[in-house]
């Protein structure tokens, strides 16, 4: 009898509480982070992803904003830059626009409207601002950068299953070029 009463109470509580739905995370959520936790020589933050080209012009705004891909790109950039940044220097990067490789092509019909089609006519692009300082806090470099990789389909990342492989490879290339020591090749 006790068991029946317990089950009845649990069922009643579930009915009163109403249906519970799991909400998937979106990069445009108001409570989603807009920067990585502080610490270390490289800090990365980003502007409002709702204004990013990837969401505004992707062909499927709702699919484009799903997940935490902006934070994943920022974390990758931070790891890559930490490995290349000369000792004593700091780097602050703000991602201001992202257009991931590929687009949603809703005209392909309902079976493919939620599928990002990656073709060479849809290259990845990232715009960012940076400030790089030396150990004394003097600004070494600052400004805006526009990254794009029209040959992204020919790179070594093509065989990878990482959905951000093209953007990460482009960021890695930029970090190597940007943080190369003066006089280096």
Beta strands, then each sheet from edge to edge (+ up, - down):
strand 1: 42-46
strand 2: 90-99
strand 3: 103-104
strand 4: 116-117
strand 5: 125-133
strand 6: 139-148
sheet 1: 1+ 2+ 5- 6+
sheet 2: 3+ 4-
end
